[in-house]
Amino acid sequence: MIKQYDQSFVLETAHTSYIFRLLPTKQLEHLYYGKKLTVSSSKDIEPLIEQHAFAPGNTNIYDEEHPEYSLEDMRLEAGMIGKGDIRVPFVEIIHADGSSTNDFLYHDAKINTSHTPIKSLPYALNNKEELEVTLVDETYAVTLKLYYNVYYEYDIITRRAVVINNNKDDIRLNRLMSTQLDFLNHNFVFTTFNGSWTNEMNRHDHAVESGLYINASFTGGSSSRANPFVMLSDKHTTEDEGDVYGLNLIYSGNHYEAVEVGSYGKMRFVSGINPQNFSFLLEEGEIFESPEAVMSFSAHGFNDMSMHMHSFINDCIVRGTWQHQERPVLLNSWEANYFKINEQKLIKQAKAAKKAGIELFVMDDGWFGKRDNDQSSLGDWQYDPKKLPHGLKHLVDKINAIGLDFGIWVEPEMVNVDSDLYRNHPNWTIEIPGCNQSEGRHQRILDLCNPEVVDYLTDVMSELFSSANIKYVKWDMNRTFSDIYSPYLPANRQQEVFHRYIIGLYNLLNHLTHSFPDILFEGCASGGNRFDLGMLCFMPQIWASDNTDAICRYKIQNSYSYGYPLSAISNHVSSTPNHQTLRTTSLDTRYNVACFGILGYETNLADLSNEALEEIAKQIAHYKAHRKIFQFGTFYRVNQELHNWCVVSDDQEEAVGMILQELVLPNHQFHQFIARGLKKDIHYHFFNEEKQYNVKLFGDLINTASPVHIKQDSLAHQVVAKFVKMPGEVEDMHTTGSILMHGVCLKQAFSANGYNEQVRYFQDFASRLYFIEKESEKQ
């Protein structure tokens, strides 16, 4: 809901208010963003306005008519360079005369009944109310438009900006942020999620004290180094209590989030395109659009903020056929085969997959050109007749006949020098002509700044996707940018490469996703190198990390969950020892972590024992029975000694929870499971699935019960293990939601003092799933 009271603007969601006003100097003064306030007139807003009689010493006043205003000590909606505000700016423009001073003053405002389209970038959908504020720098005839979109029921407000050059002379735009938030004080924690390949989304909490804090990507993508989702919170905020702002950007390129504490204790946050190596030339009449920034506030902790973000992403970012549709369980061929694939192998693995209950078989890298390693054939998207002697369609038909849908891996944005595409079009890549190039994974990046390249890829991918019954596409992008130069662009536009590349990528994806609306596209960029809202506008799910180790994955998925819903997070159960860490974890734990989100498998099912295959079949049947909750339920993180998740159905009648332990603490028997999101007064049935454990897991403790001595790993040991199973503990309780949310005291963990069905076998890296179902009134 958007209201205007005289020269003040109030934006309201269900539980928040965002308020700013027009200063006498015609800048926009930010007054408030937080818990919802009751406002019915301009008089109500007056207590929020800073009182200034004289500007602080050693500052510059804006003009002689207003000696009380120094912009350095004001909270603003958009900070500029050159008029006294020396903090991190919202916009930087170099004019034809060389000046960098910008003086954007209020011109007018209007309320629109829908989102004004962004021509070059994806944006959030389903909005019904937008505030458009126009500011003008009359000296240079440049216009700055600020757009605010209110998503009332989601407690989300989005912001973006547009610069329009109305001058006959060119201007050079060196920075345009998407949002700015100025706060009265700096008593905040700035939370960022940083990492690297296979080590994504490490949470870092920075206590904001003084100076400038920057979270940014300069890889050409949103990157695993620094995800664009960040948080600002009170120092005492927990998962369930306290103030927190969740902030994100609908953009897949270089991004920039900065927090600065100014000289007077106020704090500024800005977010947008990374200004490093960015400069955009605007000729007369040309415009530049910033990406859309997403903001949410909660006074009830991280979980509540996450719920707003999750609902908003599911309903307003993700779109198309798969938006709210349950996603299939897949088997990916990569870790079972790497590049050594052939039709016979794939068919054999697909048959095992069907037996286990898999629904979709995905052929990963290695199927095209002469792709026996990563040094050749990217760009040549024709099947390898040595590996697929009867062709791609024949393989797909065979997979379909087994009873599985078929998916395929592609990396369209890349090319190897050893490829027909590069030999035919050496000027189609991001590289500096005549210079040595620094490569990643023996590949170069196709120049999506060039419309001819975008059109070519559109045609090639369209031909591939329509050549067989392809239901799923894993879209990969396996390197960061280097030697940043587009042969397509003139010299004075080379600092536009990063952004123009992303615009070209979005054009390509827009064509393909509209042409193939029923294909399920999954984003990937060496794992989480491009896990962002921009990609989710085209691909409803993203491969979270190339690291499939369950313990690492718990932390990675947990961090993603702060800003992204489970429906966006793709996870695989892989073999053990794990291919990235060589850690050994149980099949139970690998599944228990992977099932919270989009479940897949990445192991050679054809090589597994009957026992392991039967266990996987049980896992998949279990996942299908709870799939809607795992993919679209309300997700909660629970603070306690153990790792603790809980996901709840929309009607709050069903939930699934998990606890996970990293390392055993000796003689520590007591653990709890804590639920969230249930109805307090409703009675529920709380239980787990009974398990049987291999006696070999207990080592030579078997000899404390055996009448004869059994040597470890002997034939006798093998025979006993085949027929003797150790019972797992059973939890079976009937109680109210309020009790379950207080915490369930679980059966004791093993601690060297005996074992029976009342003891929980809970070793290093162990986990448990728990189920909660509403009891019928008859019960």
Secondary structure, 3 states (H helix, E strand, C coil): CEEEECCEEEEECCCEEEEEEECCCCCEEEEEEEECCCCCCHHHHHHHCCCCCCCCCCCCCCCCCCCCCCHHHCCECCCCCCCCCCCCCCEEEECCCCCCCCCCEEEEEEEECCCCCCCCCCCCCCCCCEEEEEEEECCCCEEEEEEEEEEHHHCEEEEEEEEEECCCCCEEEEEEEEEEEEECCCCCEEEEEEEECCEEEEEEEEECCCEEEEEECCCCCCCCCECCCEEEECCCCCCCCECEEEEEEECCCCEEEEEEECCCCCEEEEEEECCCCCCEEECCCCEEECCEEEEEEECEHHHHHHHHHHHHHHHHHCCCCCCCCCCCCEEECHHHHCCCCCHHHHHHHHHHHHHHCCCEEEECCCCECCCCCCCCCCCCCCECCCCCCCCHHHHHHHHHHHCCEEEEEECCCEECCCCHHHHHCCCCECCCCCCCCCCECCEEEECCCCHHHHHHHHHHHHHHHCCCCEEEEEECCCCCCCCCCCCCCCHHHHHHHHHHHHHHHHHHHHHHHHHCCCCEEEECECCECCCCHHHHCCCCEEECCCCCCHHHHHHHHHHHCCCCCHHHEEEEEECCCCCCCCCCCCHHHHHHHHCCCEEEEECCHHHCCHHHHHHHHHHHHHHHHCHHHHHHCEEEEECCCCEEEEEECCCCCEEEEEEECCCCCCCCCCCEECCCCCCCCCEEEEECCCCEEEHHHHHHHHHHCCCCCCCCCCHHHHHHHHHCEEECCCCEEEEEHHHHHHCEECCCECCCCCCCCCCECCCCCCEEEEEEEECCCCC
